[in-house]
């Protein structure tokens, strides 16, 4: 049991170092970026949002601000993770503004920690969450 605990602790430490590195560095997966996008400091693109909600009724829209999305690979990883969740009706990842927009049905309880976890396992951090209801 002690060996399992030690192995789990080492994995946790390696992951924590990786997340810290992703937050503090402009280098990411072998390529260099001039800026690290912080979604909390940027607004949602109104045109993109209008297209996203078009045709949606009786939905909850989660607007997630993400820090650390620096390339298309980051954005596709987040999108792939959320596509596994069958309660999500629609998803859009806006790399340039650091936003992830998710559409849920009205009966889904939106859990901040769940969304944050899905962002974190991709090496980024959720910095803000807003939920809007569309009737």
Secondary structure, 3 states (H helix, E strand, C coil): CHHHHHHHHHHHHHHHHHHHHHHHCCEECCEECCCCCEHHHCCCCHHHHHHHHCCCCCEEEEEEEEECCCCHHHHHHHHHHHHCCCCEEEEEEECCCCEEEEEEECCCCCCHHHHHHHHHCCCCEEEEEEEEEEC
